[in-house]
Amino acid sequence: MKPIFYDRLDVAGMAIYVGVSERGLAFVGSDGADLLEMENWSERVRVDLTADAEKVRPYADGIVGYLTGMQHDFGLPVDISGTPFQEAVWKALLAIPYGETRTYSEIANLIGKPKAVRAVGTAIGVNPVLMVVPCHRVIGKNGNITGYRGGIAMKERLLQLETTGA
């Protein structure tokens, strides 16, 4: 099992769990999440969780900087893996500029799978590092804010932060 070090952040009115490996950021839990969400994730990807605020600190500082509007990108190494399809979707998410959005259809087209819109949504839904791989920047074709593992309120808040700085 791979060791993952975690800590809980309280920033900008949100409670967020952050997990890191020796290679990079491995998990960012959602607003209002508790340790159970991280434990469920750890069982799925077979990791061993250990609380360690010092190992998490550089990553926590990046997340705090983002959530307080002090920085627009994370510049953090990530240590995530999925199927080739999931990884293609996550790579496409990383290409969405700060303050902009794309639709699920646009992501499907970008990865060369225009008919895989639902599968794109599924891959986005299992993104283990909310905010850092910016799945919150994906909206419905009609412009509506759609599902988000962190909850619709968190997605709206992140989009507002990126467009207005508030």
C-alpha positions as CSV (number, residue, x, y, z in Angstrom):
1,M,0.0,0.0,0.0
2,K,1.2,3.5,-0.8
3,P,1.5,5.9,2.2
4,I,-0.6,9.0,2.0
5,F,-0.2,11.8,4.5
6,Y,-3.2,14.0,5.2
7,D,-4.4,17.1,7.0
8,R,-7.6,19.0,7.4
9,L,-7.7,22.6,6.3
10,D,-10.2,25.2,7.4
11,V,-10.0,28.0,4.8
12,A,-12.4,30.5,3.4
13,G,-15.2,29.0,5.4
14,M,-14.5,25.5,4.0
15,A,-13.3,22.3,5.6
16,I,-11.1,20.5,3.1
17,Y,-9.0,17.3,3.5
18,V,-5.7,17.2,1.6
19,G,-3.7,14.0,1.0
20,V,-0.2,13.8,-0.4
21,S,2.2,11.0,-1.3
22,E,5.9,11.3,-1.5
23,R,5.4,12.2,-5.2
24,G,2.7,14.8,-5.0
25,L,-0.9,15.8,-4.2
26,A,-3.1,12.7,-4.3
27,F,-6.4,13.8,-2.8
28,V,-8.4,17.0,-2.1
29,G,-11.7,16.4,-0.3
30,S,-14.7,18.5,-0.7
31,D,-16.2,21.3,1.4
32,G,-18.0,19.8,4.4
33,A,-16.3,16.4,3.9
34,D,-15.2,14.4,6.8
35,L,-12.5,11.9,7.2
36,L,-14.9,9.2,6.0
37,E,-14.7,10.5,2.4
38,M,-10.9,10.3,2.5
39,E,-11.1,6.8,4.0
40,N,-13.5,5.6,1.3
41,W,-11.1,7.0,-1.3
42,S,-8.1,5.3,0.4
43,E,-9.8,1.9,0.3
44,R,-10.7,2.3,-3.4
45,V,-7.1,3.2,-4.4
46,R,-5.4,1.1,-1.7
47,V,-3.4,3.6,0.3
48,D,-2.4,3.8,3.9
49,L,-3.5,7.1,5.6
50,T,-1.3,8.9,8.2
51,A,-2.1,12.4,9.7
52,D,1.0,14.6,9.0
53,A,0.4,18.4,8.8
54,E,4.1,19.1,8.0
55,K,4.2,16.9,4.9
56,V,1.0,18.4,3.7
57,R,2.0,22.1,4.4
58,P,3.4,23.0,1.0
59,Y,0.3,21.7,-0.7
60,A,-2.0,23.2,1.9
61,D,-0.3,26.6,1.3
62,G,-1.1,26.4,-2.4
63,I,-4.7,25.5,-1.8
64,V,-5.0,28.4,0.8
65,G,-3.4,30.8,-1.7
66,Y,-5.9,29.7,-4.4
67,L,-9.0,29.9,-2.1
68,T,-8.0,33.3,-0.8
69,G,-7.5,34.7,-4.3
70,M,-3.7,35.2,-3.8
71,Q,-2.7,32.8,-6.6
72,H,-4.4,31.5,-9.8
73,D,-2.6,28.2,-10.2
74,F,-1.2,25.6,-7.9
75,G,2.1,24.7,-9.3
76,L,1.9,21.6,-7.3
77,P,3.0,18.1,-8.5
78,V,0.1,15.7,-8.5
79,D,0.2,11.9,-8.0
80,I,-3.0,10.6,-9.4
81,S,-3.7,7.8,-11.8
82,G,-6.8,6.4,-13.5
83,T,-7.7,4.7,-16.7
84,P,-6.2,6.2,-19.9
85,F,-9.6,7.7,-20.6
86,Q,-9.8,9.3,-17.2
87,E,-6.3,10.7,-17.5
88,A,-7.1,12.2,-20.9
89,V,-10.1,14.0,-19.4
90,W,-8.1,15.2,-16.4
91,K,-5.4,16.5,-18.7
92,A,-8.0,18.4,-20.7
93,L,-9.3,19.9,-17.5
94,L,-5.8,21.2,-16.7
95,A,-5.9,23.1,-20.0
96,I,-8.9,25.2,-19.0
97,P,-7.6,28.6,-18.1
98,Y,-8.4,30.2,-14.8
99,G,-11.7,32.1,-14.9
100,E,-13.0,30.2,-18.0
101,T,-15.4,27.3,-18.4
102,R,-15.9,24.5,-20.9
103,T,-18.8,22.2,-21.4
104,Y,-18.7,18.4,-21.1
105,S,-19.2,18.3,-24.9
106,E,-16.2,20.5,-25.5
107,I,-14.1,18.3,-23.2
108,A,-15.3,15.2,-25.1
109,N,-14.4,16.8,-28.4
110,L,-11.0,18.0,-27.1
111,I,-10.0,14.4,-26.2
112,G,-11.2,13.1,-29.6
113,K,-14.3,11.3,-28.2
114,P,-17.2,13.5,-29.2
115,K,-19.8,10.8,-28.4
116,A,-18.4,10.1,-24.9
117,V,-20.0,13.1,-23.1
118,R,-21.5,11.0,-20.3
119,A,-18.2,9.1,-19.9
120,V,-16.5,12.5,-19.6
121,G,-18.9,13.4,-16.8
122,T,-18.1,10.2,-15.0
123,A,-14.3,10.7,-15.3
124,I,-14.7,14.2,-14.0
125,G,-16.7,12.9,-11.1
126,V,-13.9,10.7,-9.9
127,N,-11.2,13.4,-10.2
128,P,-9.4,12.9,-6.8
129,V,-7.9,16.4,-6.6
130,L,-10.7,19.0,-6.6
131,M,-9.7,22.5,-7.5
132,V,-6.2,21.5,-8.6
133,V,-7.5,19.5,-11.6
134,P,-10.2,22.1,-12.2
135,C,-13.3,20.0,-12.7
136,H,-15.3,22.9,-11.3
137,R,-14.7,24.7,-14.6
138,V,-16.9,22.3,-16.5
139,I,-20.6,23.3,-17.0
140,G,-23.6,22.0,-18.9
141,K,-24.1,22.8,-22.6
142,N,-26.9,25.2,-21.7
143,G,-24.6,27.1,-19.4
144,N,-26.0,25.7,-16.2
145,I,-23.8,24.7,-13.3
146,T,-24.1,20.9,-13.0
147,G,-22.9,18.2,-10.6
148,Y,-19.7,18.5,-8.6
149,R,-18.2,16.0,-6.1
150,G,-17.7,19.0,-3.7
151,G,-21.4,20.0,-4.1
152,I,-23.0,22.6,-6.3
153,A,-22.5,25.4,-3.7
154,M,-18.8,24.8,-3.7
155,K,-18.6,24.8,-7.5
156,E,-20.5,28.1,-7.7
157,R,-18.2,29.5,-5.1
158,L,-15.1,28.5,-7.0
159,L,-16.4,29.8,-10.2
160,Q,-17.3,33.1,-8.6
161,L,-13.8,33.3,-7.0
162,E,-12.3,32.9,-10.4
163,T,-14.5,35.4,-12.2
164,T,-14.9,38.1,-9.6
165,G,-12.1,37.4,-7.1
166,A,-14.7,37.3,-4.3
